[in-house]
Amino acid sequence: MKINLTRDKLYTTTEIAKIFGVRLKTVRNWIADGKLGAIKVGHIYRIPEGELREFMRRGSYDEIELS
């Protein structure tokens, strides 16, 4: 997936954990396993909204509303 940094909202790993109701380590594992695309900025990750939507499309998370 092509990332458009000027249009995509960037989520933190903490925000993703809250959205899915999982632990931060789970989100980090999804990133490490290549299940959730992320951009590494320094030593932290940011997840573009497009990557989050693609992750949701592939999984069973369609019922989650993004604001």
JOKA-V601553 format. One record per residue. PHI is phi in whole degrees, 0 to 359 (* if undefined). NEAR is the number of other ideal C-beta (glycine too) atoms within 8 Angstrom. D_FIRST is the distance of its C-alpha to the first C-alpha in Angstrom with 1 decimal. Layout:
PHI_NEAR_D_FIRST ; PHI_NEAR_D_FIRST
This chain:
*_6_0.0 ; 279_3_3.8 ; 262_10_6.3 ; 252_8_9.5 ; 292_7_12.3 ; 278_4_14.9 ; 248_4_13.9 ; 286_11_12.1 ; 290_5_14.8 ; 254_10_14.8 ; 259_12_16.4 ; 274_10_18.7 ; 296_14_19.1 ; 294_7_22.4 ; 297_8_21.0 ; 297_13_18.6 ; 301_13_21.7 ; 293_7_23.7 ; 301_10_21.4 ; 266_10_21.4 ; 66_5_24.9 ; 237_6_24.3 ; 283_6_25.5 ; 303_8_23.6 ; 300_6_23.9 ; 298_10_22.0 ; 297_14_18.9 ; 298_10_19.4 ; 294_8_19.6 ; 302_10_16.4 ; 293_14_14.7 ; 298_6_17.0 ; 278_6_16.4 ; 80_5_12.6 ; 281_6_12.6 ; 233_11_11.2 ; 288_11_8.8 ; 210_11_11.0 ; 249_9_12.4 ; 267_7_15.9 ; 245_6_18.4 ; 68_4_21.7 ; 249_3_22.4 ; 241_8_20.4 ; 254_11_16.9 ; 233_10_15.1 ; 250_16_12.4 ; 294_16_10.4 ; 304_11_11.2 ; 299_10_7.9 ; 292_14_7.3 ; 296_14_10.9 ; 297_9_10.8 ; 295_10_8.5 ; 300_13_11.0 ; 294_10_13.7 ; 298_7_12.9 ; 282_5_13.1 ; 255_6_16.2 ; 248_3_19.4 ; 247_8_18.7 ; 299_6_18.4 ; 282_4_21.8 ; 277_8_20.8 ; 267_4_21.0 ; 266_7_19.0 ; 263_2_21.2
